[in-house]
Amino acid sequence: MTIAALVFLSTLFASQASPAPEVPVLDARLGKCSASFTVKDASGAPVYLALIHVRVRYGAMGIKRMDLEVGTNSDGKAMIRGLPDKARPMIYDIQKDGKKAAAEQDVEKICEATLDVTLP
C-alpha cells in the first residue's frame, strides 16, 4: 500500500464523527408510558448529570408509591419508561449544582411525553 493511500485512509477514519452518547434509560416496569427529557442551562447548553427525580403514585387511590431517579448524559438527555398509564400526575424534580426546575406529566392525557427543561 502506498503512503498516499495510508494517509487517505487515516484521514477518512479520523474525520468520522464519534457516535452520540447513549441515553440513560430507567425502566419502572409499571406500564407502557414514558417521559423523555432534554435538560439545558440558561444559555441553552446541555446539562450533564442533572438528576431527575419523580415519585410515582399508582394503584387504587394512589396508595402504591415508587421513587425513581435518573441522570442525564452529556447531551442533557435521559428517559424514564415503563410508567403506569393510570396514575396521579407526576411532578419531575430536576436539579444540578443547586439549580432546580420542575416538569409535570399527566400520563392519562399524555402517555409518551417529551419534556424540555431549562435550569435557571
Secondary structure, 3 states (H helix, E strand, C coil): CCHHHHHHHHHHHHHCCCCCCCCCEEECCCCCEEEEEEEECCCCCECCCCEEEEEEEECHHHCEEEEEEEECCCCCEEEEEEECCCECCEEEEEEECCEEEEEEECCCCCCEEEEEEECC
